[in-house]
Amino acid sequence: MTELDSLLQVLDRRGVDRAILADPWTAHLVASGQRLLSQRQVPGLELVAEETPDGIVASIRANRRVHLTHPLHLYFGVLPAMGCQHIQMTLVLEQGAVVDVVAHCFFPNAEQVEHAMDARIEIGDGARLTYTEAHYHGPHGGVTVTPKTAVKVGKHALYRSDFSLTTGRVGKLDIDYEVEADEEAEVELTARVFGHATDAIRIRERLVLAGRAARGLIKTRIAVEDDATAEIIGITEGNAEGACGHMDCMEIIKDRAVASAEPVVRVTHPLARVTHEAAIGSVDHHQMETLMAHGLSPEQAVDLIVGGLLGQREEESVVRFMPRPNNETPVGLRDIYCSLTTVGAGGTAMRSFNRPEAVT
């Protein structure tokens, strides 16, 4: 069995359609460890990748006003129990380009694995990038993941990212994102992570609203149990007239887990506005009682509530509803966001989150 076949089997177990790799109209890049297994570019998208002694170097460019019909799929990971992978990636969207990226990161058998990502993203004026990253980890917790990303968002452009790690043990996760938004740009950063056992989670996200009327949201949803830890640092800077930002952090803790949230607000223009809210605590007892009254066991009720927190995704970008600083309407963001005391808000389907299990 080839390494690509083994990878496809892992993706099958995670519900990822392997037919994507055979579609001539869908761009993709597949790398396991230091090996390139498959790649394809499509008209309007330039994709160049090469192997290095410790990983992969990739350069991706979407040409001016290109709208990709299908998402670009990235597959990065390490299949064996031991190994390392260092991804160096440059992603550029020229003016007016529209691209969706779906990244699959897999470490199903990790016992002593290191994965580092150094990414530079440039989004041209009027361009739109949606970057969805899902991680699939095994049951051992032997992986260290350290993604670092620097993003520049041009005038009237949009950048939306969604990071999720809710399957398997986290291991050690250390995210470091820096985003700078120009005039009337929109940014939305979402992270959803479930930590177990001795998992260690650290997320640092810094959003600089540098241009006039730039808007941004940092949204974090964390659940930790057993002896896991979570440290969340959110930084938003409002440096121009009409800039409007918000940070929204929610963390559920169980057992002996420890969680912290550190929001940092910096405003250097009198007509900019940045707000924040954080909620850390155990599962709401009223929710527990309501679900148990419908026949769920205590463990099932907790799993359902945690699953709802980590699985919730608003149908529309919240930043669209954020008022300008000179708007007389109250901020009212608490009415827009799902809260810890809301189950299934916005019609979100609730689902049970399984404990980490072995991937064979």
C-alpha positions as CSV (number, residue, x, y, z in Angstrom):
1,M,0.0,0.0,0.0
2,T,1.4,3.4,-1.0
3,E,1.6,6.4,1.4
4,L,-1.1,8.1,-0.6
5,D,-3.4,5.1,-0.2
6,S,-2.9,5.1,3.6
7,L,-3.7,8.8,3.6
8,L,-6.9,8.2,1.6
9,Q,-8.0,5.6,4.2
10,V,-7.5,8.1,7.0
11,L,-9.6,10.7,5.1
12,D,-12.3,8.1,4.4
13,R,-12.6,7.5,8.2
14,R,-13.0,11.2,8.7
15,G,-15.7,11.6,6.1
16,V,-13.6,13.5,3.6
17,D,-14.5,12.7,-0.1
18,R,-11.4,11.2,-1.8
19,A,-13.0,12.0,-5.2
20,I,-11.8,15.6,-4.7
21,L,-8.3,14.5,-5.6
22,A,-9.5,13.0,-8.9
23,D,-11.5,16.1,-10.0
24,P,-9.6,17.9,-12.8
25,W,-11.4,21.2,-11.8
26,T,-10.4,21.1,-8.2
27,A,-6.9,22.4,-7.2
28,H,-5.2,20.5,-4.4
29,L,-1.9,19.9,-2.6
30,V,-1.1,16.7,-0.6
31,A,1.9,16.3,1.6
32,S,2.8,13.7,4.2
33,G,5.9,14.6,6.3
34,Q,8.5,15.8,3.8
35,R,7.0,14.1,0.8
36,L,4.7,15.6,-1.9
37,L,2.2,13.0,-2.8
38,S,-0.1,14.9,-5.2
39,Q,-0.8,18.4,-6.5
40,R,-3.0,20.1,-9.1
41,Q,-3.5,23.6,-10.3
42,V,-6.4,25.0,-12.2
43,P,-6.8,27.9,-14.6
44,G,-6.4,31.2,-12.7
45,L,-4.5,29.6,-9.8
46,E,-0.8,29.1,-9.8
47,L,0.5,26.4,-7.4
48,V,4.2,25.6,-7.0
49,A,5.4,23.3,-4.3
50,E,8.7,21.5,-3.5
51,E,10.1,19.2,-0.9
52,T,12.7,20.3,1.7
53,P,14.7,18.2,4.2
54,D,12.1,19.0,6.9
55,G,8.9,19.6,5.0
56,I,7.3,21.5,2.1
57,V,7.6,25.0,0.6
58,A,4.5,26.1,-1.3
59,S,3.6,29.2,-3.2
60,I,0.0,29.8,-4.3
61,R,-1.3,32.7,-6.3
62,A,-4.9,33.5,-7.4
63,N,-4.8,35.8,-10.4
64,R,-6.6,39.1,-10.7
65,R,-10.5,38.8,-10.5
66,V,-10.4,35.0,-10.6
67,H,-13.3,33.3,-8.9
68,L,-12.5,29.7,-8.1
69,T,-15.6,27.5,-8.7
70,H,-14.3,24.8,-6.3
71,P,-12.4,25.2,-3.1
72,L,-8.6,24.7,-3.0
73,H,-7.9,21.6,-0.9
74,L,-4.7,21.3,1.2
75,Y,-3.8,18.1,2.9
76,F,-0.9,18.3,5.4
77,G,0.1,15.8,8.0
78,V,2.2,12.9,9.3
79,L,1.0,9.3,9.2
80,P,3.6,7.4,11.3
81,A,3.8,7.6,15.1
82,M,7.0,9.7,14.9
83,G,8.0,12.4,12.5
84,C,8.1,16.1,11.7
85,Q,6.8,18.4,9.1
86,H,7.5,22.1,8.5
87,I,5.2,23.9,6.0
88,Q,6.3,27.2,4.6
89,M,3.4,28.6,2.5
90,T,2.8,31.9,0.7
91,L,-0.8,32.5,-0.4
92,V,-1.6,35.6,-2.5
93,L,-4.9,36.7,-3.9
94,E,-4.7,39.4,-6.4
95,Q,-7.2,42.2,-6.7
96,G,-10.8,41.0,-6.8
97,A,-10.0,37.3,-6.6
98,V,-12.4,35.0,-4.7
99,V,-11.0,31.8,-3.2
100,D,-12.2,29.2,-0.6
101,V,-9.5,27.1,1.0
102,V,-10.2,23.9,2.8
103,A,-7.2,22.5,4.8
104,H,-7.1,19.0,6.2
105,C,-4.4,18.4,8.8
106,F,-4.0,14.8,10.0
107,F,-1.9,13.1,12.7
108,P,-3.8,9.9,13.4
109,N,-1.1,7.9,15.0
110,A,1.1,10.6,16.5
111,E,3.2,9.7,19.5
112,Q,6.1,12.0,18.9
113,V,5.3,14.3,16.0
114,E,6.0,17.9,15.4
115,H,4.1,20.0,12.8
116,A,5.1,23.6,12.2
117,M,3.4,26.0,9.8
118,D,4.8,29.4,8.7
119,A,2.3,31.1,6.4
120,R,2.2,34.5,4.8
121,I,-1.2,35.5,3.2
122,E,-1.8,38.6,1.1
123,I,-5.4,39.5,0.1
124,G,-5.6,42.2,-2.6
125,D,-8.1,45.0,-2.7
126,G,-11.6,43.7,-3.1
127,A,-10.5,40.1,-2.8
128,R,-12.2,37.5,-0.6
129,L,-10.6,34.5,1.1
130,T,-12.3,31.9,3.3
131,Y,-9.8,29.6,5.0
132,T,-11.3,26.6,6.8
133,E,-8.8,24.3,8.7
134,A,-9.8,21.0,10.3
135,H,-7.4,18.9,12.3
136,Y,-7.7,15.1,12.8
137,H,-5.6,13.9,15.7
138,G,-5.2,10.4,17.2
139,P,-5.7,9.2,20.8
140,H,-2.1,9.5,22.1
141,G,-1.6,13.3,22.4
142,G,1.9,13.0,21.1
143,V,1.8,15.9,18.6
144,T,3.0,19.4,18.8
145,V,1.3,21.8,16.4
146,T,2.7,25.4,16.0
147,P,1.0,27.3,13.2
148,K,2.1,30.9,12.7
149,T,0.3,33.1,10.1
150,A,0.7,36.7,9.0
151,V,-2.1,38.1,7.0
152,K,-2.6,41.5,5.2
153,V,-6.1,42.3,4.1
154,G,-6.5,44.9,1.4
155,K,-9.1,47.7,0.9
156,H,-12.7,46.4,0.8
157,A,-11.4,42.8,1.1
158,L,-12.6,40.0,3.3
159,Y,-10.7,37.4,5.2
160,R,-12.6,34.7,7.2
161,S,-10.8,31.8,8.9
162,D,-12.2,28.9,10.9
163,F,-9.8,26.6,12.8
164,S,-11.2,23.4,14.4
165,L,-9.6,20.7,16.4
166,T,-12.3,18.7,18.1
167,T,-11.3,15.1,17.1
168,G,-8.8,13.2,19.1
169,R,-6.2,14.4,21.6
170,V,-4.9,17.9,21.0
171,G,-1.4,17.3,22.3
172,K,0.3,20.7,22.4
173,L,-1.2,23.5,20.3
174,D,0.3,26.9,20.0
175,I,-1.4,29.2,17.5
176,D,0.0,32.6,16.6
177,Y,-1.9,34.7,14.1
178,E,-1.3,38.3,13.1
179,V,-3.8,40.1,10.8
180,E,-3.8,43.6,9.5
181,A,-6.9,45.1,7.9
182,D,-6.9,48.0,5.5
183,E,-9.7,50.5,4.6
184,E,-13.3,48.9,4.9
185,A,-11.9,45.4,5.1
186,E,-13.7,42.7,7.1
187,V,-12.0,40.0,9.2
188,E,-13.5,37.1,11.1
189,L,-11.2,34.7,13.0
190,T,-12.8,31.6,14.6
191,A,-11.1,28.9,16.6
192,R,-12.8,25.8,18.1
193,V,-10.8,23.3,20.2
194,F,-11.6,20.5,22.6
195,G,-8.8,19.5,25.0
196,H,-8.6,16.3,27.0
197,A,-6.2,14.6,29.5
198,T,-3.0,16.7,29.6
199,D,-3.5,18.6,26.4
200,A,-2.1,22.1,26.4
201,I,-3.8,24.8,24.2
202,R,-2.5,28.3,23.6
203,I,-4.0,30.6,21.1
204,R,-2.7,34.1,20.4
205,E,-4.5,36.2,17.8
206,R,-3.8,39.8,17.0
207,L,-6.0,41.9,14.8
208,V,-4.9,45.4,13.7
209,L,-7.7,47.5,12.2
210,A,-5.4,49.9,10.4
211,G,-7.7,51.3,7.7
212,R,-10.7,53.5,7.9
213,A,-14.0,51.7,8.7
214,A,-12.2,48.3,9.0
215,R,-14.2,45.7,10.9
216,G,-13.1,42.6,12.7
217,L,-14.2,39.8,15.1
218,I,-12.1,37.3,17.0
219,K,-14.3,34.4,18.2
220,T,-12.9,31.6,20.3
221,R,-14.8,28.5,21.6
222,I,-12.8,26.2,23.9
223,A,-13.7,23.1,26.0
224,V,-11.2,21.4,28.3
225,E,-11.6,18.5,30.6
226,D,-9.4,16.2,32.8
227,D,-6.1,18.0,33.3
228,A,-6.1,20.0,30.1
229,T,-5.2,23.7,30.0
230,A,-6.2,26.5,27.7
231,E,-4.6,30.0,27.4
232,I,-6.4,32.4,25.1
233,I,-4.9,35.8,24.2
234,G,-6.9,38.1,21.9
235,I,-5.5,41.4,20.8
236,T,-7.5,43.9,18.8
237,E,-6.2,47.4,17.8
238,G,-8.4,50.2,16.4
239,N,-6.1,52.6,14.7
240,A,-8.3,54.5,12.2
241,E,-11.6,56.4,12.0
242,G,-14.6,54.1,12.0
243,A,-12.6,51.0,12.8
244,C,-14.8,48.6,14.8
245,G,-13.7,45.3,16.5
246,H,-14.9,42.8,18.9
247,M,-13.5,39.8,20.8
248,D,-15.7,37.0,22.0
249,C,-14.2,34.2,24.0
250,M,-16.2,31.3,25.6
251,E,-14.6,28.4,27.5
252,I,-16.1,25.4,29.3
253,I,-14.1,23.6,31.9
254,K,-14.6,20.2,33.5
255,D,-12.8,18.2,36.1
256,R,-9.4,19.6,37.0
257,A,-8.9,21.6,33.7
258,V,-7.7,25.2,33.8
259,A,-8.6,27.9,31.3
260,S,-7.7,31.6,31.0
261,A,-8.6,34.4,28.7
262,E,-6.6,37.6,28.2
263,P,-8.3,40.2,26.0
264,V,-6.1,43.2,25.1
265,V,-7.7,46.3,23.6
266,R,-5.7,49.1,22.0
267,V,-7.4,52.1,20.4
268,T,-5.3,55.0,19.0
269,H,-8.1,56.9,17.1
270,P,-11.0,58.7,18.9
271,L,-13.5,57.5,16.3
272,A,-12.5,53.8,16.6
273,R,-14.2,51.3,18.8
274,V,-13.2,47.9,20.2
275,T,-15.2,45.8,22.6
276,H,-14.6,42.4,24.2
277,E,-16.4,39.7,26.3
278,A,-15.2,36.5,27.9
279,A,-17.1,33.7,29.7
280,I,-15.3,30.9,31.5
281,G,-17.0,28.3,33.6
282,S,-18.6,24.9,33.9
283,V,-21.6,23.6,32.1
284,D,-24.8,25.5,32.9
285,H,-26.9,23.5,35.5
286,H,-30.2,24.6,34.1
287,Q,-29.3,23.2,30.7
288,M,-28.2,20.0,32.3
289,E,-31.5,19.6,34.1
290,T,-33.5,20.4,31.0
291,L,-31.6,17.8,28.9
292,M,-31.7,15.1,31.6
293,A,-35.5,15.7,31.9
294,H,-35.6,14.6,28.3
295,G,-34.0,11.3,29.1
296,L,-30.3,12.0,28.6
297,S,-27.7,10.8,31.1
298,P,-25.5,13.5,32.8
299,E,-22.5,12.6,30.5
300,Q,-24.7,12.7,27.4
301,A,-26.1,16.1,28.5
302,V,-22.6,17.5,29.0
303,D,-21.4,16.1,25.6
304,L,-24.4,17.7,23.9
305,I,-23.8,21.1,25.4
306,V,-20.0,21.0,24.6
307,G,-20.8,19.8,21.1
308,G,-23.1,22.7,20.6
309,L,-20.5,25.2,21.8
310,L,-17.8,23.8,19.5
311,G,-20.1,23.1,16.6
312,Q,-22.0,26.4,16.4
313,R,-21.5,28.4,13.2
314,E,-23.6,31.5,12.5
315,E,-25.2,31.6,9.0
316,E,-24.0,35.1,8.4
317,S,-20.8,36.9,9.4
318,V,-21.4,38.7,12.7
319,V,-19.2,41.6,11.6
320,R,-21.9,42.7,9.2
321,F,-24.1,43.6,12.2
322,M,-21.4,45.5,14.1
323,P,-22.3,49.2,14.3
324,R,-20.0,52.1,13.5
325,P,-18.7,54.1,16.4
326,N,-20.8,57.1,15.5
327,N,-24.0,54.9,15.2
328,E,-26.5,55.7,17.9
329,T,-27.7,52.1,18.0
330,P,-26.3,50.2,21.0
331,V,-23.7,47.6,20.4
332,G,-26.0,44.7,21.4
333,L,-23.5,42.0,20.4
334,R,-24.6,39.7,23.2
335,D,-27.9,39.4,21.4
336,I,-26.2,38.4,18.2
337,Y,-23.8,35.8,19.6
338,C,-24.7,32.4,20.9
339,S,-24.0,32.3,24.6
340,L,-23.1,29.7,27.1
341,T,-26.7,29.6,28.3
342,T,-28.1,29.0,24.9
343,V,-28.4,25.5,23.4
344,G,-29.0,25.3,19.7
345,A,-29.1,29.0,19.1
346,G,-29.8,30.1,15.5
347,G,-31.2,26.6,14.6
348,T,-27.7,25.0,15.1
349,A,-28.0,21.2,15.1
350,M,-26.6,19.8,18.3
351,R,-24.4,16.7,18.3
352,S,-22.6,14.6,20.8
353,F,-18.8,14.9,20.9
354,N,-17.0,11.6,21.2
355,R,-13.9,11.0,23.3
356,P,-10.6,10.5,21.5
357,E,-10.4,7.1,19.9
358,A,-7.7,5.1,18.1
359,V,-7.4,5.4,14.3
360,T,-6.4,2.2,12.8
